[in-house]
């Protein structure tokens, strides 16, 4: 049974609209100012004042510019926070995001080739193949993907590999690189299906293709150095330090010094297909072939938040992923459910549970940031301090306020040190992960 919109229906809609006393005023307000301005709740500013009982000092806010590297910025920021404390580094110190960006795109190209060959016998309209070809690579990623890069390539300070035009504005190189990868996918699928190429022949061809990719990336971002000098002055006493001819791997070991195996991903996914206290991975998601596997431990919200609070209490910031665009006021730096009152403005019901929003595509993780504080009342969180990577001109010098209710609804992932897990959670985290489909919302890239 179908329903056609006819003149009778349109007349009904018009009459309902016309009889509402508020229609003319709201039409003027929304058409002139836009939906967000017309529905903005002024009280949300006072409700989300930037004051916190736990407030880590983390220095200047970085700026990812016109690129999708939030996951990378957020992860490197958690490391630089620790470095600034240990080595008395200046507030503007940063680790090189461009260095990780280069190797991430290079490794993603190889990871794409790997998946193209694995799915080569499937038709091009198969959902897995279509999913691969929709975005052969992008700027986005997850915590475990950054760990895979660091374990292989190390890190370096931003002074050793600064930003470039293309790292700050990645759309152009992304379009060209995806063009290249789809072009190569045609060749690899043909080699598998028509030429029945051997594994050795496929690897030879992949090496040729990767040589082209390497050259493209080196032109776009600059070729990474294998050794560099690290020079800095301390923040308090202005002492000069120089560490000469150091490798990125040596730099990570000496100046960051983290055991990345100690840091694990915890998700909050209340959908029926994901039991709590189980671990999950995502098919065909990653960047480094043979590198670290993406693995998530799913927990109820109260335990999820307790882990974040425990880590903040210990003085360590927390990487997290969320759906940042929902009910967020960027200029003021407010993420709260009462920021905009869309439902009252349009007199309609928009409410969905967190599980429904995930299942029906209304919400998913799209941005990674860093928790650097929390306001506790009777040991319960009311709001959180967030370090973004959109520069100092938004929020409070780049820092945002996230209400606790907003975290409940739109926060999906945190990264914590395993030492904060109970014995029960440590045991759960060791489980072999359940493999989710490539398009699962927990596989979206921040």
C-alpha positions as CSV (number, residue, x, y, z in Angstrom):
1,X,0.0,0.0,0.0
2,X,1.4,3.4,-1.0
3,X,0.6,6.9,-0.1
4,X,0.7,9.7,-2.7
5,X,0.9,13.4,-1.8
6,X,-2.1,15.0,-3.5
7,X,-3.7,18.4,-3.3
8,X,-5.9,17.3,-0.4
9,X,-2.9,16.4,1.6
10,X,-1.1,19.6,0.8
11,X,-4.1,21.6,1.8
12,X,-4.2,19.8,5.1
13,X,-0.5,20.6,5.7
14,X,-1.0,24.2,4.8
15,X,-4.0,24.6,7.1
16,X,-2.2,23.1,10.0
17,X,0.8,25.4,9.4
18,X,-1.5,28.5,9.0
19,X,-3.4,27.9,12.2
20,X,-0.2,27.9,14.3
21,X,0.2,31.4,15.8
22,X,4.0,30.9,16.0
23,X,4.5,30.0,12.3
24,X,5.1,33.4,10.8
25,X,7.5,34.5,13.6
26,X,9.5,31.2,13.4
27,X,9.6,31.3,9.6
28,X,11.1,34.7,9.7
29,X,13.6,33.7,12.5
30,X,14.8,30.5,10.8
31,X,15.0,31.8,7.3
32,X,16.9,34.9,8.4
33,X,19.2,33.3,10.9
34,X,19.4,29.5,10.2
35,X,18.3,26.5,12.2
36,X,21.1,26.6,14.8
37,X,20.9,30.3,15.6
38,X,17.1,30.1,15.9
39,X,17.1,27.1,18.2
40,X,20.2,28.1,20.3
41,X,19.6,27.8,24.1
42,X,21.2,30.8,25.8
43,X,21.2,29.0,29.1
44,X,23.6,26.3,27.8
45,X,26.5,28.9,28.1
46,X,26.0,29.2,31.9
47,X,25.3,25.5,32.3
48,X,28.6,24.6,30.7
49,X,31.0,27.2,32.1
50,X,34.7,26.1,31.7
51,X,35.5,25.3,35.3
52,X,36.6,21.8,36.4
53,X,37.6,20.2,39.6
54,X,40.3,18.1,37.8
55,X,42.0,20.3,35.2
56,X,45.3,19.1,33.6
57,X,47.7,21.7,32.2
58,X,48.4,20.7,28.7
59,X,49.7,23.7,26.8
60,X,48.7,25.3,23.5
61,X,46.0,23.7,21.3
62,X,47.2,22.4,17.9
63,X,45.4,22.9,14.6
64,X,44.7,20.2,12.0
65,X,43.6,22.8,9.5
66,X,41.7,21.5,6.5
67,X,42.5,17.9,7.0
68,X,40.9,14.9,8.7
69,X,43.8,14.0,11.0
70,X,42.0,14.5,14.4
71,X,42.7,10.9,15.5
72,X,46.4,11.5,14.8
73,X,46.5,14.9,16.5
74,X,44.6,13.6,19.5
75,X,46.9,10.6,20.0
76,X,50.1,12.6,19.5
77,X,48.7,15.3,21.9
78,X,48.3,12.7,24.7
79,X,52.0,11.8,24.2
80,X,53.2,15.4,24.1
81,X,51.3,16.2,27.3
82,X,53.4,13.6,29.1
83,X,56.6,14.8,27.4
84,X,56.0,18.4,28.3
85,X,55.7,17.4,32.0
86,X,58.8,15.1,32.0
87,X,61.1,17.3,30.0
88,X,59.8,20.8,30.8
89,X,59.0,21.5,27.1
90,X,57.4,24.8,26.0
91,X,53.6,25.1,25.7
92,X,53.8,25.2,21.9
93,X,55.8,22.0,21.5
94,X,54.2,19.5,19.1
95,X,55.1,16.1,17.6
96,X,55.1,15.9,13.8
97,X,51.6,15.1,12.5
98,X,52.9,15.4,8.9
99,X,55.4,12.6,9.5
100,X,52.7,10.2,10.7
101,X,50.4,11.4,7.8
102,X,53.0,10.4,5.2
103,X,53.5,6.9,6.5
104,X,49.8,6.4,7.2
105,X,48.9,7.1,3.6
106,X,51.7,5.0,2.3
107,X,50.7,2.1,4.5
108,X,47.0,2.5,3.7
109,X,47.8,2.2,0.0
110,X,49.4,-1.2,0.7
111,X,46.6,-2.2,3.0
112,X,44.1,-1.3,0.2
113,X,46.1,-3.4,-2.3
114,X,46.0,-6.3,0.1
115,X,42.2,-6.1,0.4
116,X,41.7,-5.7,-3.3
117,X,43.5,-9.0,-3.9
118,X,41.6,-10.8,-1.1
119,X,38.3,-9.7,-2.7
120,X,39.3,-9.9,-6.3
121,X,37.1,-12.9,-7.1
122,X,34.0,-11.0,-5.8
123,X,32.0,-9.0,-8.4
124,X,32.4,-5.2,-8.3
125,X,28.8,-4.8,-7.0
126,X,29.5,-7.0,-4.0
127,X,29.1,-4.8,-0.9
128,X,32.6,-5.5,0.3
129,X,34.1,-4.4,-3.0
130,X,31.9,-1.4,-3.2
131,X,32.9,-0.4,0.3
132,X,36.6,-0.7,-0.6
133,X,36.2,1.4,-3.7
134,X,34.1,4.1,-2.1
135,X,37.1,5.4,-0.2
136,X,40.4,3.5,-0.9
137,X,42.1,5.7,1.7
138,X,41.2,8.8,3.7
139,X,42.7,11.0,6.4
140,X,40.8,9.3,9.2
141,X,41.9,6.6,11.6
142,X,41.7,5.0,15.0
143,X,44.0,4.7,18.0
144,X,45.4,1.2,17.1
145,X,46.2,2.4,13.6
146,X,48.4,5.2,15.1
147,X,50.1,2.7,17.3
148,X,50.8,0.5,14.3
149,X,52.6,3.4,12.6
150,X,54.6,4.4,15.7
151,X,55.7,0.8,16.3
152,X,57.1,0.7,12.8
153,X,58.2,4.3,12.1
154,X,58.6,6.0,15.5
155,X,57.8,9.7,16.0
156,X,59.6,13.0,15.5
157,X,59.1,16.6,16.7
158,X,57.2,18.9,14.4
159,X,60.5,20.9,14.0
160,X,62.0,17.9,12.1
161,X,59.1,17.6,9.7
162,X,56.8,20.6,9.7
163,X,53.4,21.0,8.0
164,X,53.1,21.5,4.3
165,X,50.4,22.9,2.0
166,X,49.0,19.4,1.4
167,X,49.1,18.2,5.0
168,X,47.1,21.3,6.0
169,X,44.8,21.0,3.0
170,X,44.6,17.3,2.1
171,X,41.6,17.2,-0.3
172,X,43.7,17.6,-3.4
173,X,46.2,14.8,-2.7
174,X,43.4,12.6,-1.4
175,X,41.4,12.8,-4.6
176,X,44.5,12.1,-6.7
177,X,45.7,9.2,-4.5
178,X,42.3,7.6,-4.5
179,X,42.3,7.9,-8.3
180,X,45.6,6.1,-8.4
181,X,44.4,3.4,-6.0
182,X,41.2,2.7,-7.9
183,X,43.3,2.6,-11.2
184,X,45.6,0.0,-9.6
185,X,42.6,-2.0,-8.3
186,X,41.5,-2.6,-11.9
187,X,45.0,-4.0,-12.7
188,X,45.2,-6.2,-9.7
189,X,41.7,-7.7,-10.1
190,X,42.5,-8.4,-13.7
191,X,45.8,-10.1,-12.8
192,X,43.9,-12.4,-10.3
193,X,40.9,-13.2,-12.4
194,X,42.1,-13.1,-16.1
195,X,45.8,-13.8,-15.8
196,X,45.8,-16.1,-12.8
197,X,48.9,-14.3,-11.6
198,X,51.1,-15.9,-8.9
199,X,51.6,-14.3,-5.5
200,X,55.1,-13.4,-6.5
201,X,53.9,-11.6,-9.7
202,X,51.2,-9.8,-7.7
203,X,53.9,-8.6,-5.1
204,X,56.1,-7.4,-7.9
205,X,53.3,-5.3,-9.3
206,X,52.3,-4.0,-5.9
207,X,55.9,-2.9,-5.3
208,X,55.8,-1.0,-8.6
209,X,52.5,0.6,-7.6
210,X,53.8,1.5,-4.1
211,X,56.9,3.1,-5.7
212,X,54.5,5.5,-7.5
213,X,52.6,6.2,-4.3
214,X,55.8,6.9,-2.4
215,X,56.9,9.4,-5.0
216,X,53.4,11.1,-4.9
217,X,53.5,11.4,-1.1
218,X,57.1,12.7,-1.1
219,X,56.2,15.4,-3.5
220,X,53.1,16.3,-1.5
221,X,54.4,16.2,2.1
222,X,58.2,16.1,1.7
223,X,60.3,13.0,2.1
224,X,60.7,12.0,5.8
225,X,64.2,12.1,7.2
226,X,65.7,9.0,8.7
227,X,67.8,11.0,11.2
228,X,67.3,14.5,12.7
229,X,68.5,16.8,15.5
230,X,66.2,17.6,18.4
231,X,66.7,21.1,19.8
232,X,64.6,22.9,22.4
233,X,64.7,25.2,25.4
234,X,63.0,24.3,28.6
235,X,59.9,26.2,29.6
236,X,60.9,27.3,33.2
237,X,64.6,28.0,33.1
238,X,65.2,28.5,29.4
239,X,68.0,25.9,29.2
240,X,69.0,24.8,25.7
241,X,69.2,21.1,24.8
242,X,70.3,19.4,21.6
243,X,70.1,15.7,20.7
244,X,72.0,15.1,17.4
245,X,71.4,12.5,14.7
246,X,68.6,10.7,16.3
247,X,66.1,8.3,14.5
248,X,62.4,8.5,14.9
249,X,62.4,5.2,16.7
250,X,65.1,6.3,19.1
251,X,63.2,9.5,19.7
252,X,60.0,7.7,20.7
253,X,61.9,5.3,23.0
254,X,63.8,8.1,24.7
255,X,61.3,11.0,24.9
256,X,57.9,9.3,24.8
257,X,58.9,6.0,26.3
258,X,55.4,4.5,26.4
259,X,54.7,0.8,26.1
260,X,51.9,1.1,23.5
261,X,50.6,-2.4,24.4
262,X,49.6,-0.9,27.8
263,X,47.0,1.3,26.1
264,X,43.7,-0.3,24.9
265,X,40.6,0.9,23.2
266,X,37.3,0.8,25.1
267,X,34.0,1.4,23.3
268,X,30.5,2.2,24.4
269,X,28.2,0.6,21.9
270,X,24.8,-0.4,23.5
271,X,23.5,-2.1,20.4
272,X,21.9,-5.6,20.5
273,X,24.7,-7.1,18.4
274,X,27.5,-6.1,20.8
275,X,27.6,-7.7,24.2
276,X,29.3,-5.9,27.0
277,X,32.5,-7.3,28.3
278,X,33.4,-8.7,24.9
279,X,36.0,-7.6,22.4
280,X,35.5,-6.6,18.8
281,X,37.5,-6.0,15.6
282,X,36.4,-4.8,12.2
283,X,37.0,-6.7,9.0
284,X,39.3,-5.0,6.5
285,X,40.0,-2.1,8.8
286,X,43.6,-1.0,9.5
287,X,46.5,0.6,7.8
288,X,49.7,-1.5,8.3
289,X,49.8,-4.9,6.8
290,X,51.0,-7.2,9.5
291,X,50.7,-4.4,12.1
292,X,48.6,-4.0,15.2
293,X,45.0,-5.2,15.1
294,X,42.2,-2.9,15.9
295,X,40.6,-4.2,19.1
296,X,37.8,-2.7,21.2
297,X,36.4,-3.8,24.6
298,X,32.7,-2.9,24.9
299,X,31.6,-1.7,28.4
300,X,28.6,-0.1,30.0
301,X,28.7,3.7,30.3
302,X,29.3,3.8,34.0
303,X,32.4,1.7,33.8
304,X,33.5,3.4,30.6
305,X,33.4,6.8,32.3
306,X,35.1,5.5,35.5
307,X,38.1,4.4,33.5
308,X,38.4,7.9,32.0
309,X,38.1,9.6,35.4
310,X,40.7,7.3,37.0
311,X,43.2,8.1,34.3
312,X,42.5,11.9,34.6
313,X,42.9,11.7,38.4
314,X,46.3,10.1,37.8
315,X,47.3,13.2,35.8
316,X,47.1,11.6,32.3
317,X,44.9,12.9,29.5
318,X,42.5,10.5,27.6
319,X,42.1,10.1,23.8
320,X,38.4,9.7,22.9
321,X,36.1,9.5,19.9
322,X,32.7,11.0,19.5
323,X,30.1,12.4,17.1
324,X,31.2,15.9,17.5
325,X,28.7,17.7,15.2
326,X,25.7,16.8,17.3
327,X,24.4,19.7,19.4
328,X,27.8,21.4,19.3
329,X,28.4,25.1,19.2
330,X,31.9,25.4,17.8
331,X,32.7,29.1,18.4
332,X,31.7,28.9,22.1
333,X,33.1,25.4,22.4
334,X,30.0,23.8,23.9
335,X,28.9,20.2,23.4
336,X,25.7,19.7,25.3
337,X,22.2,18.2,24.7
338,X,20.6,21.6,25.6
339,X,22.7,23.6,23.2
340,X,20.0,23.6,20.5
341,X,16.3,22.9,21.0
342,X,15.4,21.6,17.6
343,X,12.4,19.6,18.8
344,X,10.7,22.6,20.4
345,X,11.6,24.9,17.5
346,X,9.9,22.6,14.9
347,X,7.4,21.0,17.3
348,X,8.4,17.5,16.4
349,X,9.9,14.4,18.1
350,X,13.5,13.8,17.3
351,X,14.5,11.5,20.2
352,X,16.4,8.3,19.5
353,X,18.3,6.1,21.9
354,X,22.0,5.8,21.5
355,X,21.5,2.2,20.2
356,X,18.9,3.3,17.7
357,X,21.1,6.2,16.5
358,X,23.9,3.7,15.8
359,X,21.7,1.1,14.1
360,X,19.9,3.6,11.9
361,X,22.9,5.7,10.8
362,X,21.9,8.8,12.7
363,X,25.2,8.8,14.7
364,X,28.6,7.4,14.6
365,X,32.1,8.4,15.7
366,X,33.5,11.1,13.4
367,X,36.0,13.0,15.5
368,X,38.8,12.3,18.1
369,X,39.8,14.7,20.8
370,X,41.4,14.6,24.2
371,X,39.9,14.7,27.7
372,X,42.0,16.9,29.8
373,X,39.7,17.6,32.8
374,X,36.4,16.7,34.5
375,X,34.2,18.4,37.0
376,X,33.2,16.1,39.8
377,X,30.3,16.7,42.2
378,X,30.0,14.1,44.9
379,X,32.5,12.1,42.8
380,X,30.2,12.1,39.9
381,X,31.0,13.8,36.5
382,X,28.9,16.8,35.5
383,X,31.0,18.1,32.6
384,X,34.4,17.4,30.9
385,X,37.2,19.5,29.6
386,X,38.1,18.7,26.0
387,X,41.2,19.6,24.0
388,X,40.3,19.9,20.4
389,X,42.6,20.2,17.4
390,X,40.9,23.1,15.6
391,X,43.3,25.8,16.8
392,X,42.9,28.4,19.6
393,X,40.2,30.6,17.9
394,X,37.3,28.3,18.9
395,X,36.1,27.5,22.4
396,X,38.3,28.8,25.3
397,X,41.6,29.0,23.4
398,X,40.8,25.8,21.7
399,X,39.3,23.9,24.7
400,X,35.7,22.8,24.7
401,X,33.2,21.9,27.5
402,X,31.3,18.6,27.1
403,X,28.3,18.0,29.3
404,X,28.1,14.6,31.0
405,X,24.8,13.9,29.3
406,X,26.3,14.7,25.9
407,X,29.1,12.1,26.7
408,X,26.4,9.5,27.5
409,X,24.7,10.1,24.2
410,X,27.5,10.8,21.7
411,X,30.8,9.5,23.1
412,X,31.8,6.1,21.7
413,X,35.5,5.4,22.4
414,X,38.2,6.1,24.9
415,X,41.8,4.9,25.2
416,X,43.1,4.0,28.7
417,X,46.1,2.4,30.3
418,X,45.3,-1.2,31.2
419,X,46.5,-0.6,34.7
420,X,43.2,1.2,35.4
421,X,41.2,-2.0,34.5
422,X,39.8,-4.3,37.2
423,X,40.9,-7.9,37.1
424,X,37.5,-8.7,35.5
425,X,38.0,-6.2,32.7
426,X,41.7,-7.2,32.1
427,X,40.5,-10.8,31.6
428,X,37.7,-9.6,29.3
429,X,40.2,-7.6,27.2
430,X,42.3,-10.7,26.5
431,X,39.5,-12.4,24.6
432,X,39.8,-13.1,20.9
433,X,37.8,-10.3,19.2
434,X,34.6,-10.9,17.4
435,X,34.9,-9.7,13.8
436,X,32.4,-7.0,12.7
437,X,31.5,-6.1,9.2
438,X,33.6,-3.4,7.5
439,X,30.7,-0.9,7.6
440,X,29.9,-1.4,11.2
441,X,29.6,2.0,13.0
442,X,32.4,1.0,15.4
443,X,34.6,0.9,12.4
444,X,34.2,4.5,11.3
445,X,37.3,6.5,11.2
446,X,37.7,9.6,13.3
